[in-house]
Amino acid sequence: MKNNRPDSTEEEVVDPATEQAGNTAEKNNMAELEEKVAALTEQLDEARNKYLYLFSDFENFKRNVAKERLELHQTAGRDIVTALLPVLDDFDRAAKNDSLSEGMVLIHQKIAHTLQSKGLTALDAKAGDEFNPDTQEAVAEIPAASEELKGKIVDILEQGYQLGDRIIRFAKVVVGR
């Protein structure tokens, strides 16, 4: 007879084959979970690397754009300044020959000051200096009057200028040979 009393305990009999099958299934589930965790970890690492590459590319892009914007700002009036240089040269030539009236001297000073305020600077070159091909263009060579003048500037035909850090016109010079 079967005992239906609530306080009675029945022992559950577990078949060893069933228990082993349960353990195997549990181990298979754990192995599958570990594989999934490993795959997700690998995907996370790939996503993190892609993020870091994109972030560094974006930072480089921002830096390059800022540099280009600064350079553009510094040389924005380059065409206008370059167009005004011949006028400035004419004033300089007239000033050397003392053929400028007082009003023309004032105009020359205003143009020179305005161009300087926009970032124009004259390249430093004077007769007797060593010829520098980085900032000067030799348009002629003449026999040097002495050995000391060989390879040096004899005369400056046109002053050289730079706008910001860029040379917009090389100084045209005559060099002694």
C-alpha positions, 0 to 999 in steps of 0.5 A: 500500500501506498502511504499518503501521509503528508509527513512521510518522505519518499526517497527519490531514486535517481538512475545513474545513467540519468544523472550522468546524462544531466551532468553531460547536458550541464557541461555542454550548456556551460561549454556553449556559454563559455564559447558565447562569452568568448565570441562576445568578448572578441566582438567587444575587443574588435568594436573597441579597436574600431572605435579607437581608430575612428577616434584617432582619425577624427582627432587627426582630421580636427587638427588638420582642419584647424591648421588649414583654417589658421593657414587660410586666415593668415594668407587670406589677403595674399592675392591683394597683397601680391598685387600691391607689391609692384606699387610699393616697389614703385614708391621705393624706387621713387624714394631712392631718387628723391622724386617724391613729394611730401604727399607721396611719402605719406601715401607710401608710408600708409601703404607700407604700414597697412600691408605690415598690419596684414602680416607682410614683412620684408625679407632681410637682404642688403648689399654685401650679405651672403647669397641665400637661395632659400629667400633670394633669386639671383637674376644676374651675376656680375664680376665681383669688384673684390674677392670679398664680394664673390658669392655675395649680394652686389645689388637688390633689384626687388625686395623680397616679402613674406606673408606670415610664414610663407614667402610670397616673393623672393628678393631679386638680387645681383650676385658677384662672381 
